[in-house]
């Protein structure tokens, strides 16, 4: 038989008779034949592999996002290489270089807290590897991004806290290099002003996601002449560090202070001392949306690149009891 006939038989092509298919498959099984996927991909000028770079595999938010990316990738016969930057911009740059060398077809990335430069991402695009930012992105509108509706999420949090009679609401803001941090700060500020509560810069503290830094700013906030009675945090892990600080230093305030943060982590349900509420970012949906957007760029056969787009995933308030 010709190479073409064997190939079609192994791929169950309808143009090949059942009798021929059975003979080819029988012999392939006897000889333990395994198709050369590398050769097939080379012929198609694709590796059918996506790179996914996240800051921390211990963060349940990203685990759910990975599941969303893999669900879409698997359905489209793509593999996913997952790498974590450990919140280190240099490590992140090394990962991206490796992904370029591995000839991945596209990259989804949640940048590290210390990432400030766009050169590497521009290089990916220039080498024909499209990039989609997931959740976190730089202050640069030249790249596709999928994120939660940050400003609406902040408004949901502030609305909940104001209805609980709080007017001194502190905001533990993420690193200023992240566009996400500014969007959540903007949402917080607008929500306060909409409800007639003056914005107080003294109640906004930047954190770097580490427990020591969160403890430091919590100490400063409780030392204010008029300390906050509620907290709106960048992410749930920061909420948990803030709760730990209050439990250790101000246990008498534990039942009086309300905390709301982005990220409805599955582990929260098992805690004795929970944040009052969480903003559910639907990270699985964010992962699926990021993969779909990336594949759209990969499959684009037009000479002209697709326009840059930002997908915002709706979020909702989850009250913990």
Buried (B, 14 or more C-beta within 10 A) or exposed (E): EEEEBBBBBBEEEEEBEEEBBEBBBEEBEEEEEEEEEEEEBEEEEBBBBBBBBBBBEEBBBBBBBBEBBBEBBEEEEBBBBBBBBEBBBEBBBBBBEEBBEEBBBBBBBBBBBBBEEBEBBBBBBEEEBBBBBBBBBBEBEEBBBBBBBBBBBBBBBBBBBBEBEBBBBBBBBBBEBBBBBBBBBEBBBBBBEEBEBEEBEEBBBBBBBEBEBBBBBBEEBBEEEEBBBBBBBBBBBBBBBBBBBBEEEBEEEEEEBBBBBBBBBEEBEEEEEBBBBBBBBBBBBBBBBBBBBBBBBBEEEEEEEEEEEEBBBEBEBBEBE
